[in-house]
Amino acid sequence: MFIKHLIAVTAIIFSTAGFAGDVVMTTGEIKRIDTAHNKLTIKHGDIANLDMPGMTMVFEVADNAIINAVKKGDKVLFHVEMDGQRMVIKTLTVQP
């Protein structure tokens, strides 16, 4: 019985490890918050998963909770993906 549980837990760990490794986080600083349009202006480092150099630009956010969690000047780590022609922030965490 113990072996079956160990194998199941190991399979779960390995199946989720690939997903966690695929999420590329980018450093940035919040420059402007547009709550009316769910957009953030961020001065960011290189966005490796989109092959984009660092610059300051406007991003849409996937969830209003992201907008409510930040303030101007916050240092952040975020993950952005292409959604059609739009770049959308999927996850964001404020750094201490």
Secondary structure, DSSP 8 states (H G I E B T S, - for coil): -HHHHHHHHHHHHHHHHHHHHH---EEEEEEEEETTTTEEEEEE--BGGGTB--EEEEEEES-HHHHHT--TT-EEEEEEEEETTEEEEEEEEE--
